């Protein structure tokens, strides 16, 4: 039993707002940042595939945000495995 009913709403807001912030940063990162090469602008504009319904495919550069997410996931997994293995399981 909680003494203050408002704490449930506070926890909900504390979980929701950072999640929304991360989603917005992720969307902005997908759309606006990538490794710039000499041919990046050409790759963004050159159409290499056409699908029914007016959908066009491009060979656009891979977003920097996804590189960071993949690297962070690999580092977190390795650290988790080694730390759990080294510290042992607590009963």
URSULVEN-V176589 format. One record per pair of residues at least 24 apart in sequence whose C-alpha atoms are under 7 Angstrom apart, sorted by the first residue. I is the first residue (numbers start at 1). J is the second residue. D is the distance in Angstrom with one decimal. If there is no record, write none. Layout:
((I	J	D) (I	J	D))
This chain:
((26	65	7.0) (29	65	5.5) (30	63	5.5) (30	65	6.2) (33	63	6.0) (33	64	5.9) (34	61	6.3) (34	62	6.2) (34	63	4.5) (34	64	4.7) (35	61	7.0) (35	64	6.4))
